[in-house]
Amino acid sequence: MIRWPDGLDANAFLDTYWQKRPLLVRGAMPGLENPVGADDLAGLACEADVESRIVAGNETCGWTVRHGPFEETEFSSLPDRDWVLLVQDVDKFVPQLNPVLELFSFLPSWRLEDLMISYSSPGGSVGPHVDNYDVFLIQVEGRRRWQLAAEAQGAIWRDDCEIRVLKSFDPSSSFTLDPGDMLYLPPGIPHYGLGKNACLSFSVGFRAPSGSDLLAQATQLLSDSDDEQFYSDADLAGDEIDGARISDAAVTRASQLLTEATEKSRSCVAELLGRAVTDNKPWLLPEPAETQLTGVTLIERLRSANWLKLHEGSRLAWHASESGTWLFVDGESWCLPAGDQVFCRAIQSLRSAGRLTTACLEDRHVAVVADLLARGSLCWADNKEGA
C-alpha cells in the first residue's frame, strides 16, 4: 500500500489534494518491484501495437519527437544524454504491473487511463508543460528533478519545438525524487522533469473526458436513433427566399433543432459518459472471436469449470439507477434492468480470471456474456490464473 505522510490517508488525500494541489510523498512505495527494465521498455517500443515515442532536446535547442515502433538499432545510435523514451499502456502488456495499479483502488477504476513508463538519459526531458489529467509520478530507478510553477501563464507554446513546451516557465518549487518517492499532480499544474542521471519512472494517469468527447458520443447516439429529427421549414415565407442566403428564420429553426437534440442527449448523460470513458484506442481493442457461442453452448462451458477474464486492454465501467443499469465495455453499452449491478460487479471482477455462477445468470446476462466473448473483450482463461 501507499505509505502516506503522517496524518494523511486516502480519504484525507481526496479531501485536501485530489484535483486541488500537488503532493510530494517521500518513500511512498518502499521496495517497489519493477518487472520492466530499460531493455524491456526498449523492446516494447519496437512492437507495432505499442504506443511509444522518443523525445530529445533541451532548453537551448528545443525538443523533437519521434514516434514508434522503433528499430533496435535506433537505440544504439542515441546520444549519451538529453533524450527520454516514453511507452504508454505498459500495464496492458505486462500484467505483473497490476499490483502497482491496485495501490490506487481508492479512486474509481473507470477513471484510470494507463501506466506509462519513461526511461530518461541524463538531462532527458519533455520540457516544461501542462497536462489536462491527474497523474501520479513514481520514481523507480535513478533520480529525477521536478520543478513546478504556480500557474501556466497563458499556456503559450514555444514555436521551435515539435511538442507542446511552455514558452514561459517560472518555477515556484523544486525537488528531486529518489526511488520510491511519488509526486501527485492535478490537472493544469505546469511542471518540468529532468533526469539527474539515467532513471526510470512510472506515470499512473487518470482519464478526464472533455466536453468534445461527450458531444462526439452524443452525436453518435443521436445519429443511431430511429427517431432522429431533421431540419424543417414548413413555415417558410416568401421574404426568406433570396438565392443562397440563409435567413434569420432558418438560423432560428436550426437553433431549435440543436436545442431539442441537446435535451434528448441530456437524458442520456450516463450512457454518454460511460461510452466516453471506456472508448478505447484502436490498437488496444481485442481481436473479435472467430465464432459466436450460442446461449446453450456458453452455459455448458461455464458449467464445466471454464474460467473467464477481461482482455488486458479492455476498459469497463457501469452505472446503476432506478431506471436501469448500464454496462460499458470498450465504448459499447448494454442496457439492463434496474438492480442488475450484481451482474456488472461479476463482470468487473473478471479483470482477474474467475468464474460466473450460471445459477445467477438470466438469459439477458448470457446474451451479454456471449456478445463480450464475440467481441474479444472477454476471453477464456486457464483456471490457474484465478487460483
C-alpha contacts under 8 A as a table, 3 or more apart, distances in Angstrom:
res1	aa1	res2	aa2	distance
1	M	29	M	7.42
1	M	103	L	5.59
2	I	28	A	5.32
2	I	29	M	5.81
2	I	103	L	6.43
3	R	27	G	6.90
3	R	28	A	4.56
3	R	29	M	6.37
4	W	8	L	5.80
4	W	9	D	5.96
4	W	10	A	7.97
4	W	25	V	6.69
4	W	28	A	6.23
5	P	8	L	5.59
5	P	9	D	7.83
5	P	25	V	6.63
5	P	26	R	7.84
8	L	11	N	7.97
8	L	12	A	5.61
8	L	13	F	6.51
9	D	12	A	5.26
9	D	13	F	6.05
10	A	13	F	5.00
10	A	14	L	6.37
10	A	106	F	6.57
11	N	14	L	5.17
11	N	15	D	6.39
12	A	15	D	5.04
12	A	16	T	6.00
13	F	16	T	5.28
13	F	17	Y	5.27
13	F	18	W	6.29
14	L	17	Y	5.78
14	L	18	W	4.76
15	D	18	W	6.74
16	T	20	K	7.03
16	T	21	R	7.82
17	Y	20	K	4.98
17	Y	21	R	5.07
17	Y	22	P	6.51
17	Y	23	L	6.90
18	W	21	R	6.92
18	W	186	P	6.67
19	Q	134	D	7.05
19	Q	185	L	7.92
19	Q	186	P	4.64
19	Q	187	P	6.58
20	K	186	P	6.33
21	R	185	L	6.96
21	R	186	P	6.15
22	P	183	L	7.24
22	P	184	Y	5.36
22	P	185	L	4.77
22	P	186	P	6.25
23	L	183	L	5.79
23	L	184	Y	5.09
23	L	185	L	6.96
24	L	181	D	7.66
24	L	182	M	6.02
24	L	183	L	4.54
24	L	184	Y	6.43
25	V	28	A	5.47
25	V	181	D	5.90
25	V	182	M	5.16
25	V	183	L	6.19
26	R	177	L	7.94
26	R	180	G	7.21
26	R	181	D	4.63
26	R	182	M	6.47
27	G	30	P	5.53
27	G	179	P	7.78
27	G	180	G	4.98
27	G	181	D	4.79
27	G	182	M	7.41
28	A	180	G	5.77
28	A	181	D	5.36
28	A	182	M	5.90
29	M	32	L	5.61
29	M	180	G	4.61
29	M	181	D	6.61
29	M	182	M	7.64
30	P	179	P	7.85
30	P	180	G	5.05
31	G	180	G	7.05
32	L	140	V	7.29
32	L	180	G	6.52
34	N	37	G	7.13
34	N	97	L	7.74
34	N	140	V	7.33
35	P	96	Q	6.76
35	P	97	L	7.24
36	V	39	D	7.94
36	V	40	D	5.50
36	V	41	L	6.29
37	G	40	D	5.17
37	G	41	L	6.19
38	A	41	L	5.09
38	A	42	A	6.26
38	A	119	Y	6.45
38	A	200	L	7.53
39	D	42	A	5.08
39	D	43	G	6.19
40	D	43	G	5.00
40	D	44	L	6.33
41	L	44	L	5.13
41	L	45	A	6.31
41	L	87	V	7.23
41	L	117	I	7.73
41	L	119	Y	7.87
42	A	45	A	5.01
42	A	46	C	6.61
42	A	72	E	7.74
42	A	75	F	7.71
42	A	85	L	7.91
43	G	46	C	5.30
43	G	47	E	7.09
43	G	72	E	7.66
44	L	47	E	5.38
44	L	50	V	6.60
44	L	87	V	7.71
45	A	48	A	7.99
45	A	50	V	6.30
45	A	51	E	7.21
45	A	52	S	5.53
45	A	53	R	7.78
45	A	68	G	6.14
45	A	69	P	5.60
45	A	70	F	6.09
45	A	87	V	6.57
46	C	50	V	7.77
46	C	68	G	6.71
46	C	69	P	4.64
46	C	70	F	4.61
46	C	71	E	5.91
46	C	72	E	6.91
47	E	50	V	5.56
47	E	68	G	7.99
47	E	69	P	5.65
47	E	70	F	7.65
48	A	51	E	7.98
48	A	68	G	7.62
48	A	69	P	5.39
49	D	283	W	5.63
49	D	284	L	7.39
50	V	68	G	7.82
50	V	69	P	7.22
50	V	87	V	7.41
50	V	88	Q	7.24
50	V	89	D	7.73
50	V	283	W	7.67
51	E	67	H	7.85
51	E	68	G	6.66
51	E	69	P	7.53
51	E	87	V	6.01
51	E	88	Q	5.53
51	E	89	D	7.55
52	S	67	H	5.92
52	S	68	G	5.10
52	S	69	P	6.82
52	S	85	L	7.36
52	S	86	L	5.62
52	S	87	V	4.37
52	S	88	Q	6.19
53	R	65	V	6.66
53	R	66	R	5.46
53	R	67	H	4.24
53	R	68	G	5.55
53	R	85	L	5.96
53	R	86	L	5.47
53	R	87	V	6.70
54	I	65	V	5.64
54	I	66	R	5.22
54	I	67	H	6.47
54	I	68	G	7.88
54	I	83	W	6.89
54	I	84	V	5.68
54	I	85	L	4.55
54	I	86	L	6.34
55	V	63	W	6.65
55	V	64	T	5.69
55	V	65	V	4.47
55	V	66	R	6.57
55	V	83	W	5.61
55	V	84	V	5.42
55	V	85	L	6.59
55	V	86	L	7.97
55	V	125	S	7.26
55	V	126	V	6.14
56	A	63	W	5.49
56	A	64	T	5.42
56	A	65	V	6.46
56	A	82	D	5.75
56	A	83	W	4.10
56	A	84	V	6.45
56	A	124	G	7.05
56	A	125	S	7.31
56	A	126	V	7.47
57	G	61	C	6.34
57	G	62	G	5.53
57	G	63	W	4.28
57	G	64	T	6.34
57	G	82	D	5.54
57	G	83	W	6.37
57	G	124	G	7.62
57	G	125	S	7.55
58	N	61	C	5.77
58	N	62	G	5.37
58	N	63	W	6.08
58	N	82	D	6.48
58	N	123	G	7.80
58	N	124	G	7.90
58	N	125	S	7.34
58	N	127	G	7.23
59	E	62	G	5.44
59	E	63	W	7.75
59	E	127	G	7.34
61	C	160	D	7.99
62	G	160	D	5.94
62	G	161	C	5.24
63	W	126	V	7.11
63	W	127	G	7.38
63	W	160	D	7.66
63	W	161	C	4.95
63	W	162	E	6.28
63	W	163	I	6.94
64	T	161	C	6.03
64	T	162	E	5.08
64	T	163	I	6.90
65	V	162	E	6.19
65	V	163	I	6.97
67	H	70	F	7.65
70	F	74	E	6.67
71	E	74	E	5.48
71	E	75	F	7.66
72	E	75	F	5.87
72	E	76	S	7.38
73	T	76	S	5.41
73	T	77	S	6.66
74	E	77	S	5.31
74	E	78	L	6.72
75	F	78	L	5.41
79	P	82	D	7.59
79	P	83	W	7.79
80	D	121	S	6.86
80	D	122	P	7.53
81	R	121	S	5.05
81	R	122	P	4.94
81	R	123	G	5.76
81	R	124	G	6.39
82	D	120	S	7.93
82	D	121	S	6.14
82	D	122	P	6.16
82	D	123	G	4.56
82	D	124	G	4.08
82	D	125	S	6.79
83	W	120	S	6.22
83	W	121	S	5.76
83	W	122	P	7.82
83	W	123	G	7.09
83	W	124	G	4.28
83	W	125	S	6.40
84	V	118	S	6.72
84	V	119	Y	5.65
84	V	120	S	4.23
84	V	121	S	6.13
84	V	124	G	5.04
84	V	125	S	6.08
84	V	126	V	7.47
85	L	118	S	5.46
85	L	119	Y	5.19
85	L	120	S	6.38
86	L	116	M	7.01
86	L	117	I	5.95
86	L	118	S	4.32
86	L	119	Y	6.61
87	V	90	V	6.63
87	V	116	M	5.64
87	V	117	I	5.50
87	V	118	S	6.31
88	Q	114	D	6.95
88	Q	115	L	6.66
88	Q	116	M	4.44
88	Q	117	I	6.74
89	D	92	K	5.53
89	D	93	F	7.36
89	D	114	D	4.95
89	D	115	L	5.39
89	D	116	M	5.61
90	V	93	F	5.40
90	V	94	V	6.06
90	V	114	D	7.41
90	V	115	L	5.86
90	V	116	M	5.89
90	V	117	I	6.87
91	D	94	V	5.11
91	D	95	P	5.90
91	D	96	Q	7.78
91	D	97	L	5.63
91	D	98	N	6.68
91	D	114	D	6.73
91	D	115	L	5.65
91	D	116	M	7.81
92	K	95	P	6.60
92	K	312	E	5.19
92	K	313	G	5.23
93	F	312	E	7.33
94	V	97	L	5.98
95	P	98	N	5.55
95	P	312	E	7.72
96	Q	99	P	7.03
97	L	100	V	5.55
97	L	101	L	6.99
98	N	101	L	5.14
98	N	102	E	6.20
99	P	102	E	4.98
99	P	103	L	6.63
100	V	103	L	5.47
100	V	104	F	7.65
101	L	104	F	5.59
101	L	105	S	7.27
101	L	115	L	7.70
101	L	204	V	7.66
102	E	105	S	5.22
103	L	106	F	7.73
104	F	107	L	5.90
105	S	108	P	6.87
105	S	109	S	6.81
107	L	111	R	7.53
108	P	111	R	5.57
108	P	112	L	7.26
109	S	112	L	5.30
109	S	317	A	7.93
110	W	277	V	6.73
110	W	278	T	7.35
110	W	315	R	7.44
110	W	316	L	6.54
110	W	317	A	5.53
111	R	206	F	5.25
111	R	207	R	5.09
111	R	208	A	7.10
111	R	277	V	7.19
112	L	204	V	7.83
112	L	205	G	6.37
112	L	206	F	4.38
112	L	207	R	5.74
113	E	204	V	7.58
113	E	205	G	5.40
113	E	206	F	4.77
113	E	207	R	4.89
114	D	204	V	5.99
114	D	205	G	5.67
114	D	206	F	7.21
115	L	202	F	6.61
115	L	203	S	5.61
115	L	204	V	4.59
115	L	205	G	6.49
116	M	202	F	5.82
116	M	203	S	4.99
116	M	204	V	6.42
116	M	205	G	7.71
117	I	200	L	7.15
117	I	201	S	5.72
117	I	202	F	4.71
117	I	203	S	6.20
118	S	200	L	5.71
118	S	201	S	5.36
118	S	202	F	6.63
118	S	203	S	7.91
119	Y	198	A	7.42
119	Y	199	C	5.86
119	Y	200	L	4.52
119	Y	201	S	6.64
120	S	123	G	7.55
120	S	124	G	5.00
120	S	125	S	7.20
120	S	195	G	5.87
120	S	197	N	7.75
120	S	198	A	5.60
120	S	199	C	5.30
120	S	200	L	6.30
121	S	124	G	5.06
121	S	195	G	6.37
121	S	197	N	6.27
121	S	198	A	4.48
121	S	199	C	6.68
122	P	194	L	7.79
122	P	195	G	4.99
122	P	196	K	5.43
122	P	197	N	4.18
122	P	198	A	5.18
122	P	199	C	7.74
123	G	194	L	5.54
123	G	195	G	4.83
123	G	196	K	6.17
123	G	197	N	7.10
124	G	194	L	5.69
124	G	195	G	5.17
125	S	192	Y	7.62
125	S	193	G	5.92
125	S	194	L	5.06
125	S	195	G	6.75
126	V	129	H	7.83
126	V	165	V	7.67
126	V	192	Y	7.68
126	V	193	G	7.45
127	G	165	V	5.67
127	G	166	L	7.66
127	G	192	Y	5.75
127	G	193	G	7.14
128	P	165	V	5.56
128	P	166	L	5.61
128	P	169	F	6.76
128	P	190	P	6.60
128	P	191	H	5.40
128	P	192	Y	4.20
128	P	193	G	7.40
129	H	164	R	6.64
129	H	165	V	5.19
129	H	166	L	5.41
129	H	190	P	5.43
129	H	191	H	5.75
129	H	192	Y	6.58
130	V	152	A	7.28
130	V	155	A	7.88
130	V	166	L	7.87
130	V	187	P	7.55
130	V	188	G	5.58
130	V	189	I	5.90
130	V	190	P	4.66
130	V	191	H	6.51
131	D	134	D	7.75
131	D	187	P	5.69
131	D	188	G	5.80
131	D	189	I	7.19
131	D	190	P	7.64
132	N	187	P	4.64
132	N	188	G	5.75
132	N	208	A	7.48
133	Y	186	P	6.67
133	Y	187	P	4.73
133	Y	188	G	7.78
133	Y	205	G	6.90
133	Y	206	F	6.00
133	Y	207	R	6.27
133	Y	208	A	5.82
134	D	184	Y	7.60
134	D	185	L	5.90
134	D	186	P	4.61
134	D	187	P	5.30
134	D	205	G	5.87
134	D	206	F	5.34
134	D	207	R	7.63
135	V	184	Y	5.95
135	V	185	L	5.47
135	V	186	P	6.66
135	V	187	P	8.00
135	V	203	S	6.38
135	V	204	V	5.52
135	V	205	G	4.39
135	V	206	F	6.28
136	F	182	M	6.65
136	F	183	L	5.72
136	F	184	Y	4.49
136	F	185	L	6.43
136	F	202	F	7.97
136	F	203	S	5.65
136	F	204	V	5.11
136	F	205	G	6.54
137	L	182	M	5.49
137	L	183	L	5.02
137	L	184	Y	6.26
137	L	185	L	7.93
137	L	201	S	6.93
137	L	202	F	5.85
137	L	203	S	4.68
137	L	204	V	6.63
138	I	179	P	7.78
138	I	180	G	6.70
138	I	181	D	5.95
138	I	182	M	4.44
138	I	183	L	6.54
138	I	201	S	5.66
138	I	202	F	4.98
138	I	203	S	6.29
139	Q	142	G	7.51
139	Q	143	R	7.23
139	Q	144	R	7.48
139	Q	177	L	6.19
139	Q	178	D	6.07
139	Q	179	P	4.81
139	Q	180	G	5.68
139	Q	181	D	5.60
139	Q	182	M	6.39
139	Q	200	L	6.62
139	Q	201	S	4.67
139	Q	202	F	6.44
140	V	178	D	7.72
140	V	179	P	4.72
140	V	180	G	6.07
140	V	199	C	7.56
140	V	200	L	5.55
140	V	201	S	5.22
140	V	202	F	6.86
141	E	178	D	7.56
141	E	179	P	5.38
141	E	199	C	5.08
141	E	200	L	4.90
141	E	201	S	6.85
142	G	178	D	6.63
142	G	179	P	6.51
142	G	196	K	7.68
142	G	197	N	6.21
142	G	198	A	5.96
142	G	199	C	4.09
142	G	200	L	6.47
143	R	176	T	6.59
143	R	177	L	5.64
143	R	178	D	5.07
143	R	179	P	7.00
143	R	195	G	6.44
143	R	196	K	5.51
143	R	197	N	6.17
143	R	198	A	7.61
143	R	199	C	5.87
144	R	176	T	5.48
144	R	177	L	5.36
144	R	178	D	7.13
144	R	193	G	6.59
144	R	194	L	5.63
144	R	195	G	4.52
144	R	196	K	5.22
144	R	197	N	7.36
144	R	199	C	6.93
145	R	174	S	7.15
145	R	175	F	5.70
145	R	176	T	4.07
145	R	177	L	6.20
145	R	193	G	5.62
145	R	194	L	5.23
145	R	195	G	6.36
145	R	196	K	6.42
146	W	174	S	5.66
146	W	175	F	5.54
146	W	176	T	6.02
146	W	177	L	7.52
146	W	191	H	6.91
146	W	192	Y	5.61
146	W	193	G	4.47
146	W	194	L	6.51
147	Q	171	P	5.78
147	Q	172	S	7.39
147	Q	173	S	5.68
147	Q	174	S	4.34
147	Q	175	F	6.68
147	Q	191	H	5.61
147	Q	192	Y	5.14
147	Q	193	G	6.51
148	L	171	P	5.18
148	L	172	S	5.91
148	L	173	S	5.37
148	L	174	S	6.46
148	L	189	I	7.11
148	L	190	P	5.84
148	L	191	H	4.51
148	L	192	Y	6.55
149	A	152	A	7.25
149	A	169	F	6.83
149	A	170	D	5.76
149	A	171	P	4.22
149	A	172	S	4.95
149	A	173	S	6.86
149	A	189	I	6.78
149	A	190	P	5.31
149	A	191	H	6.35
150	A	171	P	7.25
150	A	172	S	6.20
150	A	189	I	6.90
150	A	190	P	7.20
151	E	188	G	7.72
151	E	189	I	6.42
151	E	190	P	6.42
152	A	155	A	5.11
152	A	166	L	7.93
152	A	169	F	7.54
152	A	188	G	7.22
152	A	189	I	6.93
152	A	190	P	5.64
153	Q	156	I	7.51
153	Q	168	S	7.10
153	Q	169	F	7.84
155	A	166	L	6.20
155	A	167	K	7.72
156	I	166	L	5.86
156	I	167	K	5.65
156	I	168	S	7.25
157	W	164	R	5.87
157	W	165	V	5.37
157	W	166	L	4.60
157	W	167	K	4.88
158	R	161	C	6.14
158	R	164	R	7.15
158	R	165	V	5.69
158	R	166	L	5.92
158	R	167	K	4.60
161	C	164	R	7.02
161	C	165	V	6.91
166	L	169	F	6.34
169	F	190	P	7.65
171	P	174	S	7.27
177	L	181	D	5.63
177	L	182	M	7.34
178	D	181	D	5.62
185	L	189	I	6.71
186	P	189	I	6.46
195	G	198	A	6.54
195	G	199	C	6.36
196	K	199	C	7.69
207	R	277	V	7.19
208	A	277	V	7.84
209	P	213	D	5.87
209	P	214	L	7.14
209	P	273	L	8.00
209	P	276	A	6.65
209	P	277	V	6.45
210	S	213	D	5.04
210	S	214	L	6.63
211	G	214	L	5.22
211	G	215	L	6.16
212	S	215	L	4.85
212	S	216	A	5.97
213	D	216	A	5.17
213	D	217	Q	6.43
213	D	276	A	6.26
214	L	217	Q	5.10
214	L	218	A	6.12
214	L	272	L	5.93
214	L	273	L	6.51
214	L	276	A	6.27
215	L	218	A	4.84
215	L	219	T	6.03
216	A	219	T	5.08
216	A	220	Q	6.29
217	Q	220	Q	5.10
217	Q	221	L	6.05
217	Q	272	L	5.65
217	Q	275	R	7.04
217	Q	276	A	6.60
218	A	221	L	4.99
218	A	222	L	6.03
218	A	265	S	5.88
218	A	272	L	6.28
219	T	222	L	5.23
219	T	223	S	6.05
220	Q	223	S	5.16
220	Q	224	D	6.19
221	L	224	D	5.26
221	L	225	S	6.45
221	L	265	S	7.93
222	L	225	S	5.13
222	L	228	E	6.32
222	L	261	A	7.48
222	L	265	S	7.44
223	S	228	E	6.61
224	D	228	E	7.91
225	S	228	E	5.49
229	Q	257	L	7.39
229	Q	261	A	7.94
230	F	257	L	7.43
231	Y	253	R	7.18
231	Y	254	A	6.51
231	Y	257	L	6.73
232	S	253	R	7.39
233	D	236	L	5.22
233	D	250	A	7.56
233	D	253	R	7.42
236	L	240	E	7.05
237	A	240	E	5.60
237	A	241	I	7.43
238	G	241	I	5.64
239	D	242	D	7.65
240	E	246	I	7.98
240	E	247	S	5.77
240	E	249	A	7.69
241	I	245	R	7.58
241	I	247	S	7.97
242	D	245	R	5.60
246	I	250	A	6.29
246	I	251	V	7.26
247	S	250	A	5.16
247	S	251	V	6.54
248	D	251	V	5.07
248	D	252	T	6.27
249	A	252	T	5.01
249	A	253	R	6.29
250	A	253	R	5.09
250	A	254	A	6.26
251	V	254	A	5.09
251	V	255	S	6.10
252	T	255	S	4.97
252	T	256	Q	6.25
253	R	256	Q	5.11
253	R	257	L	6.26
254	A	257	L	5.00
254	A	258	L	6.16
255	S	258	L	5.08
255	S	259	T	6.13
256	Q	259	T	4.96
256	Q	260	E	6.19
257	L	260	E	5.17
257	L	261	A	6.24
258	L	261	A	5.04
258	L	262	T	6.08
259	T	262	T	5.02
259	T	263	E	6.20
260	E	263	E	5.14
260	E	264	K	6.22
261	A	264	K	5.07
261	A	265	S	6.19
262	T	265	S	5.12
262	T	266	R	6.00
263	E	266	R	5.00
263	E	267	S	6.74
264	K	267	S	5.60
264	K	268	C	7.13
265	S	268	C	5.09
265	S	269	V	6.51
266	R	269	V	5.35
268	C	271	E	5.35
268	C	272	L	6.22
269	V	272	L	4.94
269	V	273	L	5.97
270	A	273	L	5.19
270	A	274	G	6.04
270	A	319	H	7.09
271	E	274	G	5.11
271	E	275	R	6.09
271	E	326	W	7.21
271	E	333	S	7.32
272	L	275	R	5.29
272	L	276	A	6.06
273	L	276	A	5.06
273	L	277	V	6.12
274	G	277	V	5.47
274	G	278	T	6.24
274	G	317	A	6.34
274	G	318	W	6.96
274	G	319	H	7.75
274	G	327	L	7.99
274	G	328	F	5.81
274	G	331	G	7.43
274	G	333	S	7.68
275	R	278	T	5.39
275	R	279	D	5.83
275	R	328	F	6.25
275	R	329	V	7.73
275	R	330	D	7.52
275	R	331	G	4.39
275	R	332	E	6.04
275	R	333	S	6.68
276	A	279	D	5.23
276	A	331	G	6.40
277	V	317	A	7.87
277	V	331	G	7.45
278	T	315	R	4.97
278	T	316	L	5.88
278	T	317	A	6.82
278	T	328	F	6.65
278	T	329	V	5.93
278	T	330	D	4.88
278	T	331	G	4.82
278	T	332	E	7.85
279	D	315	R	7.38
279	D	329	V	7.84
279	D	330	D	5.03
279	D	331	G	3.89
279	D	332	E	7.69
280	N	284	L	6.66
280	N	285	L	6.46
280	N	314	S	7.36
280	N	315	R	6.88
280	N	330	D	5.39
280	N	331	G	6.51
281	K	284	L	5.38
281	K	285	L	6.60
282	P	285	L	5.38
284	L	313	G	5.31
284	L	314	S	7.37
285	L	313	G	6.38
285	L	314	S	6.63
285	L	330	D	7.38
285	L	377	S	7.92
286	P	311	H	6.80
286	P	313	G	6.95
286	P	314	S	7.24
286	P	375	R	7.18
286	P	376	G	5.17
286	P	377	S	6.06
287	E	375	R	6.96
287	E	376	G	5.52
288	P	373	L	7.83
288	P	374	A	5.64
288	P	375	R	4.38
288	P	376	G	4.65
289	A	292	Q	6.87
289	A	373	L	6.78
289	A	374	A	4.85
289	A	375	R	6.18
289	A	376	G	5.66
290	E	374	A	7.54
291	T	374	A	6.84
292	Q	370	A	6.85
292	Q	371	D	7.65
292	Q	373	L	7.40
292	Q	374	A	5.24
293	L	297	T	6.06
293	L	298	L	5.88
293	L	370	A	6.20
293	L	374	A	7.69
294	T	297	T	5.34
294	T	298	L	6.10
294	T	370	A	7.28
295	G	298	L	5.11
295	G	299	I	6.19
295	G	363	D	7.84
295	G	366	V	6.13
295	G	367	A	6.72
295	G	370	A	7.11
296	V	299	I	5.27
296	V	300	E	6.30
297	T	300	E	5.08
297	T	301	R	6.28
298	L	301	R	5.16
298	L	302	L	6.23
298	L	366	V	7.60
298	L	370	A	7.11
299	I	302	L	5.09
299	I	303	R	6.08
299	I	358	T	6.74
299	I	366	V	7.66
300	E	303	R	5.12
300	E	304	S	6.23
301	R	304	S	5.14
301	R	305	A	7.07
301	R	306	N	5.85
302	L	305	A	5.77
302	L	306	N	5.20
302	L	307	W	7.19
302	L	355	R	7.33
302	L	356	L	6.92
302	L	357	T	7.80
302	L	358	T	6.85
303	R	306	N	7.12
303	R	358	T	6.79
305	A	355	R	7.40
306	N	355	R	7.00
306	N	380	W	7.01
306	N	381	A	7.34
306	N	382	D	7.78
306	N	383	N	7.08
307	W	353	A	6.34
307	W	354	G	5.30
307	W	355	R	4.92
307	W	356	L	7.78
307	W	380	W	5.83
307	W	381	A	5.21
307	W	382	D	6.49
307	W	383	N	5.49
307	W	386	G	7.86
308	L	350	L	6.54
308	L	353	A	5.52
308	L	354	G	5.56
308	L	355	R	6.01
308	L	356	L	7.79
308	L	378	L	6.67
308	L	379	C	5.70
308	L	380	W	4.60
308	L	381	A	5.21
309	K	350	L	4.61
309	K	351	R	5.80
309	K	352	S	5.96
309	K	353	A	4.41
309	K	354	G	6.41
309	K	378	L	5.72
309	K	379	C	5.63
309	K	380	W	6.38
309	K	381	A	6.12
310	L	314	S	6.67
310	L	347	I	7.98
310	L	350	L	5.46
310	L	351	R	5.02
310	L	352	S	7.29
310	L	353	A	7.54
310	L	377	S	5.85
310	L	378	L	4.64
310	L	379	C	6.39
311	H	314	S	5.32
311	H	351	R	7.69
311	H	376	G	7.02
311	H	377	S	5.17
311	H	378	L	5.65
311	H	379	C	6.44
312	E	351	R	7.68
314	S	329	V	6.86
314	S	330	D	5.85
314	S	377	S	5.93
315	R	329	V	5.57
315	R	330	D	5.20
315	R	331	G	7.98
316	L	327	L	7.69
316	L	328	F	5.61
316	L	329	V	4.51
316	L	330	D	6.63
316	L	348	Q	7.11
317	A	327	L	6.26
317	A	328	F	5.13
317	A	329	V	6.60
317	A	348	Q	7.89
318	W	325	T	7.40
318	W	326	W	5.41
318	W	327	L	4.45
318	W	328	F	5.69
318	W	341	Q	7.89
318	W	344	C	6.59
319	H	325	T	5.73
319	H	326	W	5.10
319	H	327	L	6.69
319	H	341	Q	7.80
320	A	324	G	6.11
320	A	325	T	4.31
320	A	326	W	6.33
320	A	338	A	6.75
320	A	339	G	7.29
320	A	340	D	7.73
320	A	341	Q	6.33
321	S	324	G	5.44
321	S	325	T	6.17
321	S	338	A	6.46
322	E	338	A	5.78
322	E	339	G	7.96
323	S	337	P	7.52
323	S	338	A	5.86
324	G	335	C	7.03
324	G	336	L	5.97
324	G	337	P	4.70
324	G	338	A	3.84
324	G	339	G	7.25
324	G	340	D	7.96
325	T	335	C	5.99
325	T	336	L	4.94
325	T	337	P	5.63
325	T	338	A	5.15
325	T	339	G	6.85
325	T	340	D	6.02
325	T	341	Q	6.57
326	W	333	S	6.68
326	W	334	W	5.72
326	W	335	C	4.82
326	W	336	L	6.02
327	L	333	S	5.65
327	L	334	W	5.19
327	L	335	C	6.65
327	L	336	L	7.69
327	L	344	C	6.43
328	F	331	G	6.41
328	F	332	E	5.58
328	F	333	S	4.50
328	F	334	W	6.52
329	V	332	E	5.41
329	V	333	S	6.56
329	V	377	S	7.45
330	D	377	S	7.69
334	W	368	V	7.44
336	L	340	D	6.47
336	L	364	R	7.85
337	P	340	D	5.98
338	A	341	Q	7.75
339	G	342	V	7.33
340	D	343	F	5.52
340	D	344	C	6.71
341	Q	344	C	4.80
341	Q	345	R	6.05
342	V	345	R	5.15
342	V	346	A	6.25
343	F	346	A	4.97
343	F	347	I	6.37
343	F	361	L	7.90
343	F	365	H	7.42
344	C	347	I	5.16
344	C	348	Q	6.10
345	R	348	Q	4.84
345	R	349	S	6.11
346	A	349	S	5.16
346	A	350	L	6.84
346	A	356	L	7.08
347	I	350	L	5.36
347	I	351	R	7.88
348	Q	351	R	6.12
349	S	352	S	6.36
349	S	353	A	7.94
349	S	354	G	7.37
350	L	353	A	5.23
350	L	354	G	5.61
350	L	355	R	7.86
352	S	385	E	7.49
352	S	386	G	6.38
353	A	381	A	6.46
353	A	382	D	7.96
353	A	383	N	7.03
353	A	385	E	5.70
353	A	386	G	4.52
354	G	383	N	7.32
354	G	386	G	5.43
357	T	360	C	5.79
357	T	361	L	6.94
358	T	361	L	5.08
361	L	364	R	7.86
361	L	365	H	5.59
361	L	366	V	6.38
362	E	365	H	5.21
362	E	366	V	6.43
363	D	366	V	5.09
363	D	367	A	6.30
364	R	367	A	5.15
364	R	368	V	6.44
365	H	368	V	5.12
365	H	369	V	6.22
366	V	369	V	5.11
366	V	370	A	6.05
367	A	370	A	5.10
367	A	371	D	6.14
368	V	371	D	5.00
368	V	372	L	6.14
369	V	372	L	5.07
369	V	373	L	6.13
369	V	378	L	7.64
370	A	373	L	5.10
370	A	374	A	6.14
371	D	374	A	5.01
371	D	375	R	6.22
372	L	375	R	5.10
372	L	376	G	6.16
372	L	377	S	5.26
372	L	378	L	5.39
373	L	376	G	5.00
373	L	377	S	6.06
373	L	378	L	4.71
373	L	379	C	5.88
374	A	377	S	7.78
374	A	378	L	7.98
375	R	378	L	7.52
376	G	379	C	6.11
381	A	385	E	7.02
382	D	385	E	5.77
382	D	386	G	7.77
383	N	386	G	5.38
383	N	387	A	6.58
384	K	387	A	5.04
